[in-house]
Amino acid sequence: MTQTIDDETQRILDAYGFDEATFTDLRERVRTGSLGPATNVVDGVVGPPDPADVVELPAPGSEAYDAAREAGLRALRAGEVASVVLNGGMATRFGGVVKGVVEAVDGKSFLEVKISQAAEIAQALGADVPVVVMTSWATDRATREFLAERGVPEPIYFSQYVSLRLEPDGGLFRTGEGEVSPFSPGHGDFLIAFRASGTLQALRERGVKYVMVSNVDNLPARVDPVVIGAHINAGRPASFESVPNEGDVGGAPASVDGRSRVLESMQFPPDFDHSTLPLTNVNTATFDLDALDRDFDLTWVYVEKSVEGRSAVQLERLYHEASRFLPTTFLAVPASGPQGRFLPIKKPDDLVAAQDELRELVARPAV
């Protein structure tokens, strides 16, 4: 296959962990139809999550709030908490630039806000709160250069992997210029690359016991003592944040044959009634660090994207599939308000409309 790939793309594949054997196997499965849209749908009876697996984020003034806050502050002061920012995506709706370096509010990029949030709580508590940034072949260099130029303290970096887009018949997708088309195969890479890169062990050696994972463009998902404490007090190794379902048909906490887990939209049966689900997944999670020190046999999902006006297949993995392997709490959080945890910015209009909320968020006390 390498003889059909240009030198620059081959350099990218070599540098970012392209697994040719796995790719060849997946490509054959697409060709034969054993991996496709129908195989995305999970086997089993799908329904709402078990209410026993859902925990409301405690409200201020309650005993549960005080207990969660104290547990979170204790962990933070002990240097046991790190922030992991998923920064592998390109902002195609912002002109194809690296999403993390786009200006979010008042001259600060998304990444600068994320890093400063961790620095603020660390300073307030006199503690160490490491920031880890997962990049990709498409974002790594630009991210490092941007943060260095801005004088931002260097975070811990690791990169996710790279793969190649396919035609729906399993052939290599090529652009109009005849070039193959690399892409990053989903945030499920976090569960693999975080450990394989040595980042997990490096954090362990610094005394970290908990990691909060969030998307670079969801700025309300900051390290919060109450959220960390709610995770600790729930007593399970994984906590996935969710907001009330307001008619969304995206990813959500659900159950498969009675066992709760997060499913992405394409994994639900086509006729499933999403209105029966109380919550929507927001792709923010807190993990016990030790729980991530294992292999995860993640499912490959089949996704079709439009590239140059043509259908291109991307085979991806999802990090919230960790909920299939780990005992999980679904932490129900408000999307907005003083405890709000979800403000997705997907296109420029969203960013313009959110400026007042973002300024209020940036001004919010760290503790």
Residue pairs with C-beta under 8 A, 6 or more apart in sequence:
1 20
1 24
1 172
2 10
4 172
4 180
5 13
5 180
6 179
6 180
9 179
9 180
9 182
12 18
12 137
12 162
12 182
13 162
13 164
13 182
15 137
16 136
16 137
16 159
16 160
16 161
16 162
17 159
17 161
17 162
17 193
18 161
18 162
18 163
18 164
19 161
23 163
23 164
26 35
26 300
26 315
27 166
27 170
28 170
29 35
30 36
30 166
30 168
30 169
30 170
30 302
30 313
30 315
31 169
31 170
31 171
32 170
35 300
35 302
35 315
36 302
37 266
37 302
37 304
39 302
40 266
40 267
40 301
40 302
41 266
41 267
41 268
41 269
41 270
42 256
42 263
42 267
42 268
43 256
44 256
44 257
45 256
45 257
45 258
46 254
46 255
46 256
46 263
46 268
46 269
46 272
47 254
47 255
47 276
48 254
48 255
48 276
48 277
48 278
49 253
49 254
49 255
49 260
49 277
49 278
49 279
49 330
50 255
50 258
50 260
53 253
53 260
53 328
53 329
53 330
54 242
54 253
54 278
54 279
54 329
54 330
54 332
55 230
55 234
55 239
55 329
55 330
55 331
55 332
56 332
57 226
57 227
57 230
57 331
57 332
57 333
57 334
57 339
57 341
58 64
58 65
58 67
58 68
58 226
58 230
59 65
59 339
60 338
60 339
64 233
65 226
67 229
67 233
68 225
68 226
68 227
68 229
68 230
68 232
68 233
69 225
69 226
69 229
70 229
71 228
71 229
71 232
71 233
72 81
72 224
72 225
72 226
72 227
72 228
72 229
72 230
72 232
73 125
73 225
73 229
73 367
75 81
75 209
75 210
75 228
75 229
75 232
76 121
76 125
76 127
76 129
76 223
76 225
76 228
77 125
77 126
77 127
78 127
78 207
79 127
79 128
79 129
79 206
79 207
79 208
80 207
80 208
80 209
80 210
81 129
81 208
81 209
81 210
81 211
81 212
81 223
81 228
82 129
82 130
82 131
82 132
82 203
82 208
82 210
82 211
82 212
82 289
83 114
83 117
83 118
83 129
83 130
83 131
83 132
83 211
83 212
83 214
83 222
83 223
84 132
84 133
84 134
84 190
84 194
84 211
84 212
84 213
84 214
85 100
85 111
85 114
85 115
85 131
85 132
85 133
85 134
85 155
85 214
85 215
85 216
86 134
86 187
86 190
86 213
86 214
86 215
86 216
86 283
87 98
87 99
87 100
87 111
87 133
87 134
87 135
87 136
87 139
87 143
87 216
88 134
88 135
88 136
88 138
88 139
88 159
88 160
88 184
88 187
88 189
89 99
89 136
89 138
89 139
89 184
89 216
90 96
90 97
90 98
90 99
90 138
90 139
91 97
91 98
91 99
91 102
93 346
93 347
93 348
94 102
94 347
94 348
97 142
98 138
98 139
98 142
98 143
98 146
99 110
99 139
99 216
99 217
100 109
100 110
100 111
100 114
100 133
100 139
100 143
100 146
100 216
101 109
101 110
101 111
101 142
101 143
101 146
102 109
102 110
102 351
103 109
104 110
104 112
104 113
104 217
104 219
104 345
104 351
104 358
105 113
105 355
105 358
105 359
105 362
106 359
106 362
108 116
108 362
109 146
109 150
110 216
110 217
110 219
110 345
111 133
111 143
111 146
111 147
111 152
111 216
112 147
112 150
112 152
113 219
113 362
114 131
114 214
114 216
114 219
114 222
115 131
115 147
115 152
115 153
115 155
117 219
117 222
117 223
117 366
118 129
118 130
118 131
118 222
118 223
119 129
119 131
119 153
120 366
121 127
121 129
121 222
121 223
121 225
121 366
121 367
122 128
122 129
123 366
124 365
124 366
124 367
125 367
128 206
128 207
129 223
130 155
130 156
130 203
130 206
130 208
131 155
131 156
132 155
132 156
132 157
132 158
132 194
132 199
132 203
132 211
133 143
133 155
133 156
133 157
133 158
134 158
134 159
134 160
134 187
134 189
134 190
134 193
134 194
135 143
135 144
135 157
135 158
135 159
135 160
136 159
136 160
136 162
136 184
137 159
137 162
137 182
137 184
138 182
138 184
140 157
140 159
143 157
144 157
147 154
147 155
148 154
156 199
156 202
156 203
158 193
158 194
158 197
158 198
158 199
159 193
159 197
160 184
160 185
160 187
160 189
160 190
160 193
161 184
161 185
161 189
161 192
161 193
162 182
162 183
162 184
162 185
163 182
163 183
163 184
163 185
163 314
163 315
164 172
164 173
164 180
164 181
164 182
164 183
165 172
165 173
165 180
165 181
165 182
165 183
165 305
165 307
165 312
165 313
165 314
166 172
166 173
166 312
166 313
166 314
166 315
167 173
167 311
167 312
167 313
168 304
168 311
168 313
172 180
173 180
173 181
173 307
173 310
173 312
173 313
174 180
174 181
175 181
175 307
175 308
176 308
181 307
181 312
183 314
185 314
185 315
185 316
185 317
186 301
186 314
186 316
186 317
186 318
186 319
187 283
187 317
187 318
187 319
188 296
188 298
188 316
188 317
188 318
188 319
188 321
189 317
189 319
190 213
190 319
191 292
191 296
191 298
191 317
191 319
191 321
191 322
192 296
192 298
192 317
193 199
194 200
194 292
195 201
195 292
195 293
195 294
200 289
200 292
200 293
203 211
203 289
204 289
204 290
208 289
209 288
209 289
209 290
210 228
210 231
210 232
210 286
210 287
210 288
210 289
211 286
211 287
211 289
211 292
212 221
212 223
212 227
212 228
212 284
212 285
212 286
213 284
213 285
213 286
213 287
213 319
214 221
214 222
214 283
214 284
215 221
215 283
215 284
215 344
217 344
217 345
217 346
218 282
218 283
218 284
218 341
218 342
218 343
218 344
218 345
219 343
219 345
219 358
219 361
219 362
220 340
220 341
220 342
220 343
220 361
221 241
221 282
221 284
221 341
221 342
224 341
225 367
226 339
227 241
227 286
227 331
227 333
227 341
228 286
230 239
230 331
231 239
231 286
231 329
231 331
234 329
234 331
236 326
236 327
236 328
236 329
237 287
237 288
237 290
237 291
237 326
237 327
237 328
238 285
238 286
238 287
238 288
238 291
238 322
238 323
238 326
238 327
238 328
238 329
239 285
239 286
239 287
239 328
239 329
239 330
239 331
240 253
240 262
240 281
240 284
240 285
240 320
240 323
240 328
240 329
240 330
240 331
241 281
241 282
241 284
241 285
241 331
241 333
241 341
241 342
242 252
242 253
242 279
242 280
242 281
242 282
242 330
242 331
242 332
242 333
243 279
243 280
243 282
243 332
243 333
243 334
243 335
243 341
243 342
244 278
244 279
244 280
244 332
244 335
245 252
245 274
245 275
245 277
245 278
245 279
245 280
246 280
247 274
247 275
248 274
248 280
249 265
249 274
250 264
250 265
250 280
250 281
251 262
251 263
251 264
251 265
251 280
251 281
251 283
251 320
252 262
252 263
252 274
252 277
252 279
252 280
252 281
253 260
253 261
253 262
253 277
253 278
253 279
253 281
253 323
253 330
254 260
254 261
254 262
254 263
254 268
254 277
255 261
256 263
260 323
260 328
260 330
261 321
261 323
261 324
261 328
262 281
262 320
262 321
262 323
262 328
262 330
264 301
264 318
264 320
266 301
266 302
266 303
267 301
268 274
278 332
279 330
279 332
281 320
282 333
282 335
282 341
282 342
282 344
283 320
284 341
284 342
285 319
285 320
285 322
286 331
287 322
287 326
291 326
292 322
294 325
296 321
296 322
296 325
298 317
298 318
298 321
299 317
299 318
299 321
300 315
300 316
300 317
301 315
301 316
301 317
301 318
302 313
302 315
303 313
303 314
303 315
303 316
304 311
304 312
304 313
304 314
305 311
305 312
305 313
305 314
306 312
322 328
333 339
333 340
333 341
333 342
334 340
334 341
335 341
335 342
335 343
336 342
336 343
336 357
343 354
343 357
343 358
343 361
344 350
345 351
345 354
